[in-house]
Amino acid sequence: MPFDGIDGFDNHPIAKLGAVERMLATEQQWCKGRLRDAHGRHCLVGAIEAVGGRQVLQKPILQAAREVSGKRYWRIEFFNDDPRTTHADVLQVLRRTRENMIDGMICSFDRQPRHRRWIGALRALCSRGGLEAEAISPESAARFSPREPLVLRGEPQANAQTDRVLEFQH
């Protein structure tokens, strides 16, 4: 059937994150200081555990909490129960988690940090017997994605100079 196996999506981290977001959608559904209170409200960790997402959501949510708050929380509970944490902060962390997860899926082919890609590109550009690069106009540069390294193409030259400059034409 066309939808066979679609129920496996419920175990996907983004599906679990969506369930947590729904459980904490309003301030009346969120609490501090306990996993679940007498009124059925959950803290962030309580919601994660209620959807069975502790294993797959703990690290990404903790990372997002650090990014959003600028503080180095060691546990999600410390973020949730911080006196300065608001419901809006929790929702912002959940949104950031979703963005990071989606970004990770899109960019999973290249797990190398951006600074390493730049160093590699510079080394290739400055290596002996390097490539002859053409100047790039601003219009053609706009085609390049900021997430992909710039690749220079050309044939190695026997008497190439060791100093090379990559410049944009105005």
C-alpha positions in Angstrom: 0.0 0.0 0.0 1.2 3.6 -0.6 1.5 4.4 3.1 3.0 1.2 4.4 5.8 1.9 6.9 4.7 5.6 7.3 4.0 4.9 11.0 7.8 4.6 11.5 7.9 8.4 11.3 6.6 8.6 14.8 10.0 7.5 16.1 11.9 10.1 14.1 13.5 12.8 16.3 11.6 15.6 14.6 8.3 13.9 15.1 9.2 13.5 18.8 10.2 17.1 19.0 6.8 18.1 17.4 5.0 16.1 20.2 7.0 17.9 22.8 6.2 21.3 21.2 2.5 20.4 21.3 2.7 19.3 24.9 4.2 22.7 25.9 2.4 24.9 23.3 0.8 27.2 25.9 2.1 28.6 29.2 -0.7 26.7 31.0 0.8 23.4 29.8 4.3 24.1 31.2 5.7 24.0 34.7 9.0 24.2 36.6 10.4 22.1 39.4 8.8 18.8 38.6 8.4 16.5 35.6 4.6 16.7 35.8 2.4 18.5 38.3 -1.1 17.7 39.6 -2.7 19.8 36.9 -1.1 17.7 34.1 1.5 20.3 33.2 5.0 19.2 32.2 8.4 20.7 32.4 10.6 20.4 29.4 12.2 17.2 30.6 8.8 15.7 31.6 7.5 16.4 28.1 10.5 14.8 26.5 10.1 11.7 28.6 6.4 11.6 28.0 7.0 11.2 24.3 9.8 8.7 24.8 12.4 11.2 23.3 15.0 11.4 26.0 17.6 9.4 24.0 17.2 11.4 20.8 16.3 14.8 22.0 18.4 15.4 25.1 21.6 16.5 23.3 20.0 18.7 20.6 17.7 20.5 23.1 20.6 21.0 25.5 22.7 22.5 22.7 19.8 24.8 21.6 19.3 25.9 25.3 23.0 26.9 25.4 22.7 28.7 22.0 19.6 30.6 23.0 20.5 31.5 26.6 24.2 32.0 26.1 24.8 29.9 29.2 26.4 26.6 29.6 23.7 24.4 31.1 24.8 20.9 32.0 21.2 19.5 32.1 17.9 20.5 30.5 16.4 20.7 34.0 18.8 23.5 35.0 17.6 25.5 31.9 13.9 24.8 32.5 14.1 25.5 36.3 16.3 28.6 36.0 14.3 31.5 37.7 15.0 33.6 34.6 13.7 31.0 32.1 10.2 31.8 30.7 7.8 29.8 28.7 8.8 31.9 25.7 12.4 30.8 26.2 11.4 27.2 26.2 9.5 27.7 23.0 12.5 29.5 21.5 14.7 26.6 22.4 12.4 24.1 20.8 12.3 26.2 17.6 16.1 26.4 17.6 16.3 22.6 18.1 14.1 22.1 15.1 16.1 24.5 13.0 19.4 22.8 14.1 18.0 19.3 13.3 16.8 20.3 9.9 20.0 22.1 9.2 21.9 19.0 10.3 19.8 16.8 7.9 20.4 19.2 5.0 24.1 19.5 5.7 24.8 16.0 7.0 26.8 15.2 3.8 29.5 17.6 5.0 30.2 17.3 8.7 33.4 19.2 8.5 33.3 22.6 10.3 33.3 25.7 8.2 36.7 26.8 9.3 38.2 23.5 8.2 36.6 23.8 4.8 38.1 27.4 4.5 41.5 26.2 5.5 41.4 23.4 3.0 40.3 25.8 0.3 43.1 28.2 1.1 45.7 25.4 1.2 44.5 24.2 -2.2 44.6 27.8 -3.5 48.1 28.4 -2.2 49.7 25.0 -2.9 52.6 24.7 -5.3 51.6 24.0 -8.9 48.1 25.2 -8.1 45.2 26.0 -10.3 44.7 29.0 -12.4 41.6 30.8 -11.1 39.3 33.0 -13.0 38.0 36.2 -11.5 34.4 35.9 -10.2 31.9 38.7 -10.7 29.4 39.6 -7.9 26.6 38.3 -10.1 28.2 34.9 -10.5 29.2 34.8 -6.9 25.6 35.1 -5.9 25.0 31.6 -7.3 27.2 30.0 -4.7 25.7 28.7 -1.5 27.3 30.0 1.7 27.2 26.4 3.0 29.3 25.0 0.2 33.0 25.6 -0.2 34.1 27.5 -3.3 35.8 25.2 -5.7 38.3 26.6 -8.2 38.6 24.7 -11.4 41.5 24.6 -13.9 44.5 22.7 -14.9 47.7 22.6 -12.9 50.4 24.7 -14.5 54.1 23.7 -14.5 55.4 27.2 -13.9 52.6 28.6 -11.7 53.4 31.3 -9.2 53.0 30.4 -5.5 51.1 33.6 -4.8 47.5 33.6 -5.9 44.7 36.1 -5.4 41.0 35.4 -5.6 39.2 38.6 -6.4 35.7 39.7 -7.3 35.2 42.0 -10.2 33.1 45.1 -9.5 
